[in-house]
């Protein structure tokens, strides 16, 4: 159940379900790339196309940051609680002695942090066991992507690759090496390694529940204040120019919608290179099951897909999330998603949702 939150796909999912998905991926040795979007991820995705793609191509994006939850609540989305990466690590550790002990490989972190975190993990019964660590030092993504290093990571045979390189570098490293890494579950969990190692103390649960963990982080890591200040200013701009207009528009559509806007008819037309899918009426959460069936058929045609929006009357965050998943699946097959005949009102909704890049034809 994916929703678009200002251009970022967010799974309406709780921590228990994330743990189950991790366990399923480990059991089947299926790749599972987890991203944990917070405010900094959101801000970075607006300015960096490659970073944005690392989120769009992820298999799972549980909401990590309190501002993501705040924006979701303002928009009326069913994303009510955080599912932070550090909490995921804690939950996996506390699965109990009866559960299969999952193995991890720790990649990155400051000097000595990964080793310290690994020792603490191994000292606790059940939960997680660390099979190895590696600190690539200060180098760029290409320098830490040579085959010998990838082979060293893969040879550990771990279940879960935990990366801590800084958000941008970590996300890009995972994305660029996605097809070469054989460890099934991968995620950049950043400060979670510091919390495990004990080099940084995590905020008390009550502070986290109130949404003030960022203040605690500044207390612990003074240099972060500039990042939080800059990201906070961007958040304020987004609240005024994107979130508030979207919230008003959503409320207006809920109050004023008629029967025609509630219904959605879908027609498909084939040509030699693409399949055109025409959406007529309201593209909303209630119409997603109908759209999924049509989109699955379009994907199986092994053609590019063009969405005709000429008769689309409304489109909500849930349907936007579905379009992002359609684009992701098509891209994985070497195909593209395009849009045609977009009315100005629908075009405005795309831009308010920070999805203007979909209409521009950019990657």
C-alpha positions in Angstrom: 0.0 0.0 0.0 2.2 2.8 -1.4 1.4 6.5 -1.1 3.2 9.4 -2.8 4.4 11.9 -0.2 5.9 14.8 -2.1 7.5 12.7 -4.8 8.7 9.9 -2.5 6.9 6.5 -2.3 6.0 5.7 1.3 4.6 2.3 2.4 1.7 2.5 4.8 3.3 -0.2 6.9 4.1 -0.9 10.5 7.4 -2.2 12.0 6.0 -5.7 12.5 5.2 -6.0 8.8 8.6 -4.8 7.9 10.2 -7.5 10.1 8.0 -10.1 8.4 9.1 -8.9 5.0 12.7 -9.1 6.0 12.2 -12.7 7.3 10.5 -13.7 4.1 13.3 -12.2 1.9 15.9 -14.0 4.0 14.0 -17.3 3.8 13.7 -17.1 0.0 17.0 -15.3 -0.6 15.1 -12.7 -2.6 16.6 -9.2 -2.9 14.9 -6.6 -0.7 16.2 -3.1 -0.9 14.9 -1.0 2.1 15.0 2.8 2.2 14.0 4.7 5.3 12.9 8.1 4.2 13.1 11.0 6.6 13.0 14.7 6.1 16.6 14.8 4.9 15.8 12.1 2.3 12.8 14.1 1.1 14.9 17.3 0.8 17.7 15.5 -1.0 15.3 13.8 -3.4 14.0 17.2 -4.5 17.5 18.4 -5.5 19.2 15.2 -6.7 17.6 13.1 -9.4 19.9 10.1 -8.8 19.1 10.1 -5.1 15.4 10.3 -5.9 15.8 7.3 -8.1 17.4 5.3 -5.3 14.1 5.8 -3.4 11.8 5.1 -6.4 13.7 1.8 -7.1 13.5 0.6 -3.5 11.4 -2.4 -2.7 10.2 -0.9 0.6 10.1 2.6 2.0 8.7 2.7 5.6 8.4 6.2 7.1 11.4 6.9 9.2 11.1 10.6 10.0 8.4 12.4 12.1 8.0 15.1 9.4 7.0 12.4 6.9 4.3 11.3 9.3 3.2 14.9 9.9 2.8 15.6 6.2 0.9 12.3 5.7 -1.5 13.2 8.5 -2.1 16.7 7.0 -2.9 15.0 3.7 -5.2 12.5 5.4 -3.1 9.5 4.5 -3.1 6.3 6.6 0.5 6.8 7.7 0.3 7.4 11.4 3.5 6.1 13.0 7.2 6.0 12.2 8.9 2.7 11.3 12.5 3.9 11.8 15.6 2.0 10.7 17.0 2.1 14.2 13.8 0.6 15.5 13.9 -2.1 12.9 17.4 -3.1 14.1 16.2 -3.2 17.7 13.1 -5.3 16.7 15.2 -7.8 14.8 17.5 -8.2 17.8 14.6 -8.8 20.2 12.9 -11.5 18.1 13.7 -14.1 20.8 15.8 -17.2 21.1 13.3 -19.4 19.4 13.5 -17.4 16.1 16.2 -18.1 13.6 19.1 -15.9 14.3 19.7 -13.5 11.3 23.2 -12.7 10.2 24.4 -9.2 9.3 27.4 -7.6 7.5 28.2 -4.0 8.6 29.6 -1.7 5.9 30.8 1.8 6.7 30.6 3.9 9.8 33.4 5.9 11.4 36.6 4.2 12.3 36.0 1.3 14.8 32.2 1.9 15.0 31.2 -1.1 12.9 33.5 -3.4 14.8 32.1 -2.2 18.1 28.5 -2.6 16.9 29.3 -6.1 15.7 30.8 -7.2 19.0 27.7 -5.9 20.9 25.4 -7.8 18.5 27.3 -11.0 18.9 27.3 -10.7 22.7 23.5 -10.8 22.9 21.7 -14.2 22.5 19.2 -14.6 19.6 18.3 -11.8 17.3 21.2 -10.8 15.1 24.8 -12.1 14.6 27.5 -10.1 12.9 29.5 -12.1 10.3 31.8 -9.3 9.3 32.5 -5.6 8.9 34.3 -3.3 6.5 35.2 0.4 6.6 36.0 1.7 3.1 37.2 5.0 4.5 36.8 8.4 2.7 36.3 7.6 -1.0 33.7 8.0 -3.6 31.0 5.5 -4.7 32.9 4.3 -7.7 36.0 3.6 -5.6 34.1 1.4 -3.2 32.3 -0.4 -6.0 35.2 -2.5 -7.4 34.6 -6.2 -7.8 37.0 -7.3 -5.1 35.2 -5.3 -2.4 31.8 -6.5 -3.6 33.1 -10.1 -3.5 34.3 -9.6 0.0 30.8 -8.4 1.1 29.1 -11.3 -0.7 31.4 -13.9 0.6 30.1 -13.3 4.1 26.9 -15.1 3.2 25.0 -12.7 5.5 21.3 -12.3 5.5 21.3 -8.5 5.9 23.7 -5.9 4.6 23.6 -2.8 6.9 25.3 0.3 5.3 26.3 3.5 7.1 28.1 5.9 4.6 26.0 9.0 4.9 22.5 9.1 3.3 23.5 10.1 -0.3 26.6 8.0 -0.6 25.0 5.0 1.0 21.8 5.1 -1.1 23.8 5.5 -4.3 26.2 2.7 -3.4 23.3 0.3 -2.8 21.5 1.4 -6.0 24.5 1.1 -8.3 25.6 -2.3 -7.0 22.1 -3.7 -6.6 22.5 -6.4 -9.2 26.0 -7.4 -7.9 25.2 -7.8 -4.2 23.9 -11.3 -3.3 23.0 -10.6 0.3 19.2 -10.6 0.2 18.3 -7.7 2.5 20.1 -4.4 2.2 19.5 -1.0 3.8 21.3 2.2 4.7 20.5 2.6 8.4 23.0 5.4 9.1 23.1 6.4 12.8 21.7 3.0 13.8 25.3 1.6 13.8 26.4 4.4 16.2 23.5 3.6 18.5 24.5 -0.1 18.5 28.1 0.7 19.1 27.2 3.1 21.9 29.2 6.0 20.4 26.0 8.1 20.3 23.1 7.8 22.7 19.7 7.5 21.1 16.9 9.8 22.3 14.6 8.4 25.0 11.4 6.8 23.7 9.2 9.6 25.0 11.3 12.2 23.1 11.0 10.1 20.0 7.2 9.7 20.5 6.8 13.5 20.7 8.7 14.0 17.5 11.7 15.8 19.0 14.4 13.2 18.3 16.1 15.8 16.0 16.7 18.1 19.0 18.3 15.2 20.8 20.5 14.4 17.8 21.7 18.0 17.8 22.6 17.7 21.5 24.6 14.5 20.7 26.1 15.6 17.4 26.4 19.4 17.4 27.4 19.6 13.7 24.0 18.4 12.6 22.3 21.7 13.5 23.1 23.2 10.1 21.5 20.3 8.3 18.4 20.4 10.5 18.1 24.2 10.0 18.4 23.9 6.3 16.0 21.0 6.0 13.6 22.7 8.4 13.4 25.8 6.1 12.7 23.5 3.1 10.0 21.8 5.2 8.4 25.1 6.0 8.3 26.1 2.3 6.9 22.7 1.3 4.1 23.0 4.0 3.1 26.4 2.7 3.4 25.8 -1.1 2.7 22.1 -1.5 1.1 20.4 1.6 -1.4 23.0 2.5 -2.7 23.5 -1.0 -2.9 19.7 -1.4 -4.8 19.3 1.9 -7.3 22.0 0.8 -7.7 20.4 -2.6 -8.2 17.0 -1.1 -10.8 18.2 1.3 -12.6 20.1 -1.5 -12.7 16.9 -3.6 -14.1 14.9 -0.7 -16.9 17.3 0.0 -17.7 18.2 -3.6 -17.1 15.0 -5.5 -20.0 13.6 -7.5 -20.8 10.1 -8.7 -18.8 10.6 -12.0 -15.7 11.6 -10.1 -15.9 8.6 -7.8 -15.9 6.1 -10.7 -13.0 5.2 -13.0 -13.2 3.5 -16.3 -10.0 2.2 -17.9 -9.5 1.5 -21.6 -6.3 0.1 -23.3 -5.2 0.6 -26.8 -2.2 -1.2 -28.4 0.2 -0.1 -31.1 3.5 -1.6 -32.3 5.6 0.1 -29.6 3.4 1.0 -26.7 0.1 0.4 -24.9 -2.0 3.5 -24.2 -4.1 3.3 -21.0 -6.9 5.9 -20.8 -8.1 6.8 -17.3 -11.6 8.3 -17.3 -13.1 9.7 -14.1 -11.6 9.6 -10.6 -8.2 7.9 -10.1 -8.5 7.4 -6.4 -7.6 4.9 -3.7 -10.9 3.0 -4.1 -10.2 2.4 -7.8 -6.7 1.0 -7.3 -7.7 -2.7 -7.5 -9.3 -2.1 -10.9 -6.2 -0.2 -12.1 -3.8 -2.9 -10.8 -5.4 -5.5 -13.0 -5.1 -3.3 -16.0 -1.6 -2.3 -15.3 -0.5 -5.9 -14.8 -1.8 -6.7 -18.3 0.0 -3.7 -19.7 3.3 -4.8 -18.0 2.9 -8.3 -19.5 2.7 -6.8 -23.0 6.4 -6.0 -22.7 5.8 -2.5 -24.2 6.2 1.0 -23.1 3.1 2.4 -21.3 1.5 5.7 -22.0 -1.2 7.0 -19.6 -3.9 9.1 -21.3 -5.2 11.6 -18.7 -7.4 13.7 -20.9 -10.6 12.6 -19.1 -9.1 12.1 -15.7 -11.0 14.3 -13.2 -9.0 13.7 -10.0 -6.0 11.7 -8.8 -5.0 11.1 -5.2 -1.8 10.2 -3.3 -2.6 6.4 -3.3 -3.1 6.4 -7.1 0.1 8.4 -7.5 1.9 5.8 -5.4 0.5 3.1 -7.8 1.9 5.0 -10.8 5.3 5.2 -9.1 5.2 1.4 -8.7 4.1 0.9 -12.3 7.1 3.1 -13.4 9.4 1.1 -11.2 8.3 -2.2 -12.6 8.5 -1.0 -16.2 12.0 0.4 -15.7 13.2 -2.9 -14.3 12.1 -4.4 -17.6 13.8 -1.8 -19.7 10.4 0.0 -20.6 9.2 3.5 -19.9 6.1 5.1 -18.5 4.8 8.3 -20.2 1.8 10.6 -19.9 -0.3 12.2 -22.6 -3.0 14.8 -22.9 -2.7 16.0 -19.3 -5.3 18.6 -18.3 -4.0 21.7 -16.5 -5.8 20.8 -13.3 -4.2 17.3 -13.2 -0.9 18.8 -14.2 -1.1 21.1 -11.1 -1.8 18.0 -8.9 1.3 16.4 -10.3 3.4 19.4 -9.5 2.0 19.8 -6.0 2.9 16.2 -5.4 6.5 16.9 -6.7 5.9 14.6 -9.6 6.4 17.1 -12.4 9.4 15.0 -13.5 7.0 12.3 -14.7 5.4 14.7 -17.1 8.6 16.2 -18.3 9.9 12.9 -19.7 13.0 13.0 -17.6 14.3 9.8 -16.1 
